[in-house]
């Protein structure tokens, strides 16, 4: 059983980390974790998966999602995505999630493979592996030798809005990190102020 001194040591070490990876696709968990990070005095850059880009997460987490960086290929405002988003919104009265767009593209690729003669699981996989530069609703689809989509981009939540990271130098300054960095330097391990 950890003692109070053990807990204090762990918290002191946690306050010196540079990055905290929140690897969950459960939006409820993400919102709950985001709310706890500043209260635990963990002043770190937060990295996560595509679920951080969900509108629900940004609305419910509010300022606690500020400055989070996450990877995704889906841009609901992109030219290829617009029609899909509008049609989905009309049918479901909500915005599609990142996962919904990826599932739509995956289903479309399987359908395309079958239309082009693939009949077995292996043939479908071989067909999909050859995809390069296809425009899907989640973005451009291209696969590398390991089967990973090569078009994922890093996005930054700023002011509740998802932005594509274009100026990497802004990430070097703690003052651009969002609310996971304290407003006053006294609580940070290195004394950086916002």
VEXTIKOL-159315 format. One record per residue (C-alpha): residue number from 0; residue in one letter; z, x, y. Coordinates in nm, 2 decimals. Each point is the difference from the previous one (the first is absolute). Layout:
BEGIN
r nr = NUM&rest = A&w = Z&u = X&v = Y
...
//
This chain:
BEGIN
r nr = 0&rest = X&w = 0.00&u = 0.00&v = 0.00
r nr = 1&rest = X&w = -0.10&u = 0.15&v = 0.34
r nr = 2&rest = X&w = 0.28&u = 0.07&v = 0.24
r nr = 3&rest = X&w = -0.01&u = -0.06&v = 0.37
r nr = 4&rest = X&w = -0.07&u = 0.37&v = 0.06
r nr = 5&rest = X&w = -0.30&u = -0.03&v = -0.24
r nr = 6&rest = X&w = -0.13&u = -0.29&v = 0.19
r nr = 7&rest = X&w = 0.04&u = 0.18&v = 0.33
r nr = 8&rest = X&w = -0.19&u = 0.30&v = -0.14
r nr = 9&rest = X&w = -0.28&u = -0.21&v = -0.13
r nr = 10&rest = X&w = -0.04&u = -0.19&v = 0.34
r nr = 11&rest = X&w = 0.01&u = 0.34&v = 0.19
r nr = 12&rest = X&w = -0.28&u = 0.13&v = -0.23
r nr = 13&rest = X&w = -0.20&u = -0.33&v = 0.04
r nr = 14&rest = X&w = 0.02&u = 0.03&v = 0.37
r nr = 15&rest = X&w = -0.20&u = 0.32&v = -0.01
r nr = 16&rest = X&w = -0.30&u = -0.12&v = -0.20
r nr = 17&rest = X&w = -0.34&u = 0.01&v = 0.17
r nr = 18&rest = X&w = -0.17&u = -0.28&v = -0.19
r nr = 19&rest = X&w = 0.11&u = -0.30&v = -0.19
r nr = 20&rest = X&w = -0.24&u = -0.16&v = -0.24
r nr = 21&rest = X&w = 0.05&u = -0.37&v = -0.05
r nr = 22&rest = X&w = -0.23&u = -0.06&v = -0.30
r nr = 23&rest = X&w = 0.02&u = -0.38&v = -0.06
r nr = 24&rest = X&w = -0.25&u = -0.27&v = 0.01
r nr = 25&rest = X&w = 0.26&u = -0.27&v = 0.03
r nr = 26&rest = X&w = 0.00&u = -0.12&v = 0.36
r nr = 27&rest = X&w = 0.36&u = -0.14&v = -0.02
r nr = 28&rest = X&w = 0.13&u = 0.34&v = -0.12
r nr = 29&rest = X&w = -0.20&u = 0.18&v = 0.27
r nr = 30&rest = X&w = 0.15&u = -0.21&v = 0.27
r nr = 31&rest = X&w = 0.35&u = 0.04&v = -0.14
r nr = 32&rest = X&w = -0.04&u = 0.38&v = -0.03
r nr = 33&rest = X&w = -0.15&u = 0.03&v = 0.35
r nr = 34&rest = X&w = 0.31&u = -0.17&v = 0.14
r nr = 35&rest = X&w = 0.24&u = 0.24&v = -0.17
r nr = 36&rest = X&w = -0.17&u = 0.33&v = 0.10
r nr = 37&rest = X&w = 0.12&u = 0.02&v = 0.37
r nr = 38&rest = X&w = 0.35&u = -0.13&v = -0.09
r nr = 39&rest = X&w = 0.04&u = 0.29&v = -0.25
r nr = 40&rest = X&w = -0.09&u = 0.25&v = 0.27
r nr = 41&rest = X&w = -0.30&u = 0.12&v = -0.20
r nr = 42&rest = X&w = -0.23&u = 0.14&v = 0.27
r nr = 43&rest = X&w = -0.31&u = 0.06&v = -0.19
r nr = 44&rest = X&w = -0.37&u = -0.08&v = 0.00
r nr = 45&rest = X&w = -0.05&u = -0.30&v = -0.23
r nr = 46&rest = X&w = -0.30&u = 0.00&v = -0.24
r nr = 47&rest = X&w = -0.11&u = -0.29&v = -0.21
r nr = 48&rest = X&w = -0.27&u = -0.18&v = -0.19
r nr = 49&rest = X&w = -0.25&u = -0.26&v = 0.12
r nr = 50&rest = X&w = 0.26&u = -0.28&v = -0.01
r nr = 51&rest = X&w = 0.14&u = 0.13&v = 0.33
r nr = 52&rest = X&w = -0.31&u = -0.13&v = 0.16
r nr = 53&rest = X&w = 0.07&u = -0.35&v = -0.10
r nr = 54&rest = X&w = 0.04&u = -0.23&v = 0.30
r nr = 55&rest = X&w = 0.32&u = -0.15&v = -0.15
r nr = 56&rest = X&w = 0.16&u = 0.35&v = -0.03
r nr = 57&rest = X&w = -0.08&u = 0.08&v = 0.36
r nr = 58&rest = X&w = 0.13&u = -0.33&v = 0.13
r nr = 59&rest = X&w = 0.32&u = -0.01&v = -0.20
r nr = 60&rest = X&w = 0.08&u = 0.37&v = 0.03
r nr = 61&rest = X&w = -0.08&u = 0.01&v = 0.37
r nr = 62&rest = X&w = 0.11&u = 0.32&v = 0.17
r nr = 63&rest = X&w = 0.12&u = 0.13&v = -0.34
r nr = 64&rest = X&w = -0.37&u = 0.05&v = -0.10
r nr = 65&rest = X&w = -0.08&u = 0.19&v = 0.32
r nr = 66&rest = X&w = -0.16&u = 0.34&v = -0.07
r nr = 67&rest = X&w = -0.05&u = -0.05&v = -0.38
r nr = 68&rest = X&w = -0.30&u = 0.17&v = -0.14
r nr = 69&rest = X&w = -0.17&u = -0.15&v = -0.30
r nr = 70&rest = X&w = -0.33&u = 0.04&v = -0.20
r nr = 71&rest = X&w = -0.25&u = -0.28&v = -0.04
r nr = 72&rest = X&w = -0.37&u = -0.05&v = 0.00
r nr = 73&rest = X&w = 0.02&u = -0.36&v = 0.12
r nr = 74&rest = X&w = -0.06&u = -0.07&v = 0.37
r nr = 75&rest = X&w = 0.00&u = -0.38&v = 0.06
r nr = 76&rest = X&w = -0.18&u = 0.06&v = 0.33
r nr = 77&rest = X&w = -0.28&u = 0.21&v = -0.14
r nr = 78&rest = X&w = -0.35&u = -0.14&v = 0.01
r nr = 79&rest = X&w = -0.03&u = -0.03&v = -0.38
r nr = 80&rest = X&w = 0.34&u = -0.17&v = -0.03
r nr = 81&rest = X&w = -0.03&u = -0.26&v = 0.28
r nr = 82&rest = X&w = -0.20&u = -0.26&v = -0.20
r nr = 83&rest = X&w = 0.24&u = 0.03&v = -0.30
r nr = 84&rest = X&w = 0.31&u = -0.03&v = 0.22
r nr = 85&rest = X&w = -0.14&u = -0.30&v = 0.19
r nr = 86&rest = X&w = -0.10&u = -0.18&v = -0.32
r nr = 87&rest = X&w = 0.33&u = 0.08&v = -0.17
r nr = 88&rest = X&w = 0.20&u = -0.12&v = 0.30
r nr = 89&rest = X&w = -0.20&u = -0.33&v = 0.01
r nr = 90&rest = X&w = 0.06&u = -0.06&v = -0.37
r nr = 91&rest = X&w = 0.37&u = 0.11&v = -0.02
r nr = 92&rest = X&w = 0.13&u = -0.03&v = 0.35
r nr = 93&rest = X&w = 0.13&u = 0.36&v = -0.01
r nr = 94&rest = X&w = -0.13&u = 0.35&v = 0.03
r nr = 95&rest = X&w = -0.11&u = 0.18&v = -0.32
r nr = 96&rest = X&w = 0.22&u = 0.28&v = -0.10
r nr = 97&rest = X&w = -0.12&u = 0.36&v = -0.07
r nr = 98&rest = X&w = 0.04&u = -0.08&v = -0.38
r nr = 99&rest = X&w = -0.21&u = -0.31&v = 0.03
r nr = 100&rest = X&w = -0.28&u = 0.19&v = 0.16
r nr = 101&rest = X&w = 0.02&u = 0.28&v = -0.26
r nr = 102&rest = X&w = 0.00&u = -0.27&v = -0.28
r nr = 103&rest = X&w = -0.30&u = -0.17&v = 0.15
r nr = 104&rest = X&w = -0.19&u = 0.33&v = 0.01
r nr = 105&rest = X&w = 0.11&u = 0.09&v = -0.36
r nr = 106&rest = X&w = -0.12&u = -0.33&v = -0.13
r nr = 107&rest = X&w = -0.33&u = 0.04&v = 0.19
r nr = 108&rest = X&w = -0.06&u = 0.34&v = -0.15
r nr = 109&rest = X&w = 0.06&u = -0.13&v = -0.36
r nr = 110&rest = X&w = -0.23&u = -0.29&v = 0.07
r nr = 111&rest = X&w = -0.27&u = 0.24&v = 0.13
r nr = 112&rest = X&w = 0.04&u = 0.22&v = -0.30
r nr = 113&rest = X&w = -0.05&u = -0.30&v = -0.24
r nr = 114&rest = X&w = -0.30&u = -0.12&v = 0.20
r nr = 115&rest = X&w = -0.15&u = 0.35&v = -0.03
r nr = 116&rest = X&w = 0.03&u = 0.00&v = -0.38
r nr = 117&rest = X&w = 0.35&u = 0.13&v = -0.08
r nr = 118&rest = X&w = 0.14&u = -0.19&v = -0.30
r nr = 119&rest = X&w = 0.30&u = 0.20&v = -0.12
r nr = 120&rest = X&w = 0.31&u = 0.13&v = 0.17
r nr = 121&rest = X&w = -0.13&u = 0.35&v = -0.02
r nr = 122&rest = X&w = -0.34&u = -0.09&v = 0.16
r nr = 123&rest = X&w = 0.18&u = -0.19&v = 0.28
r nr = 124&rest = X&w = 0.22&u = 0.31&v = 0.06
r nr = 125&rest = X&w = -0.31&u = 0.23&v = 0.00
r nr = 126&rest = X&w = -0.18&u = -0.22&v = 0.24
r nr = 127&rest = X&w = 0.29&u = -0.03&v = 0.24
r nr = 128&rest = X&w = 0.05&u = 0.38&v = -0.01
r nr = 129&rest = X&w = -0.35&u = 0.05&v = 0.15
r nr = 130&rest = X&w = 0.08&u = -0.21&v = 0.31
r nr = 131&rest = X&w = -0.04&u = 0.21&v = 0.31
r nr = 132&rest = X&w = 0.00&u = -0.13&v = 0.36
r nr = 133&rest = X&w = 0.01&u = -0.37&v = -0.09
r nr = 134&rest = X&w = 0.12&u = -0.23&v = 0.28
r nr = 135&rest = X&w = 0.27&u = -0.24&v = -0.13
r nr = 136&rest = X&w = 0.23&u = -0.23&v = 0.19
r nr = 137&rest = X&w = 0.28&u = 0.26&v = -0.03
r nr = 138&rest = X&w = -0.22&u = 0.28&v = 0.14
r nr = 139&rest = X&w = -0.24&u = 0.26&v = -0.13
r nr = 140&rest = X&w = 0.03&u = 0.05&v = -0.38
r nr = 141&rest = X&w = -0.07&u = 0.34&v = -0.14
r nr = 142&rest = X&w = 0.16&u = 0.16&v = -0.30
r nr = 143&rest = X&w = 0.08&u = 0.37&v = -0.07
r nr = 144&rest = X&w = -0.01&u = 0.17&v = -0.34
r nr = 145&rest = X&w = 0.36&u = -0.12&v = -0.07
r nr = 146&rest = X&w = -0.09&u = -0.36&v = 0.07
r nr = 147&rest = X&w = 0.18&u = -0.03&v = 0.33
r nr = 148&rest = X&w = -0.15&u = -0.18&v = 0.30
r nr = 149&rest = X&w = -0.07&u = 0.27&v = 0.25
r nr = 150&rest = X&w = -0.01&u = -0.23&v = 0.31
r nr = 151&rest = X&w = 0.37&u = -0.06&v = 0.05
r nr = 152&rest = X&w = 0.12&u = 0.06&v = 0.36
r nr = 153&rest = X&w = 0.33&u = 0.06&v = 0.15
r nr = 154&rest = X&w = 0.13&u = -0.26&v = 0.24
r nr = 155&rest = X&w = 0.28&u = -0.01&v = 0.25
r nr = 156&rest = X&w = 0.20&u = -0.30&v = 0.11
r nr = 157&rest = X&w = 0.04&u = 0.00&v = 0.37
r nr = 158&rest = X&w = 0.13&u = -0.30&v = 0.20
r nr = 159&rest = X&w = -0.04&u = -0.21&v = -0.31
r nr = 160&rest = X&w = -0.37&u = 0.08&v = -0.02
r nr = 161&rest = X&w = -0.16&u = 0.20&v = -0.27
r nr = 162&rest = X&w = -0.20&u = 0.30&v = 0.14
r nr = 163&rest = X&w = -0.22&u = 0.25&v = -0.18
r nr = 164&rest = X&w = 0.13&u = 0.35&v = 0.06
r nr = 165&rest = X&w = -0.25&u = 0.19&v = 0.20
r nr = 166&rest = X&w = 0.21&u = 0.25&v = 0.19
r nr = 167&rest = X&w = 0.21&u = 0.19&v = -0.25
r nr = 168&rest = X&w = 0.18&u = 0.21&v = 0.26
r nr = 169&rest = X&w = 0.20&u = -0.31&v = 0.12
r nr = 170&rest = X&w = 0.17&u = 0.01&v = -0.34
r nr = 171&rest = X&w = 0.15&u = 0.34&v = 0.07
r nr = 172&rest = X&w = 0.22&u = -0.13&v = 0.28
r nr = 173&rest = X&w = 0.32&u = -0.19&v = -0.11
r nr = 174&rest = X&w = -0.02&u = -0.22&v = 0.31
r nr = 175&rest = X&w = -0.31&u = -0.17&v = -0.15
r nr = 176&rest = X&w = 0.16&u = -0.08&v = -0.33
r nr = 177&rest = X&w = 0.13&u = -0.34&v = 0.08
r nr = 178&rest = X&w = 0.35&u = -0.15&v = -0.03
r nr = 179&rest = X&w = 0.09&u = 0.21&v = -0.31
r nr = 180&rest = X&w = 0.07&u = 0.27&v = 0.26
r nr = 181&rest = X&w = 0.31&u = -0.06&v = 0.21
r nr = 182&rest = X&w = -0.02&u = -0.07&v = 0.37
r nr = 183&rest = X&w = 0.24&u = 0.27&v = 0.08
r nr = 184&rest = X&w = -0.01&u = 0.35&v = -0.14
r nr = 185&rest = X&w = 0.37&u = 0.04&v = -0.08
r nr = 186&rest = X&w = -0.03&u = -0.17&v = -0.34
r nr = 187&rest = X&w = -0.29&u = 0.20&v = -0.12
r nr = 188&rest = X&w = 0.04&u = 0.31&v = -0.21
r nr = 189&rest = X&w = -0.21&u = 0.21&v = 0.24
r nr = 190&rest = X&w = 0.09&u = -0.18&v = 0.32
r nr = 191&rest = X&w = -0.35&u = -0.13&v = 0.08
r nr = 192&rest = X&w = 0.01&u = -0.29&v = 0.24
r nr = 193&rest = X&w = -0.26&u = -0.27&v = 0.01
//
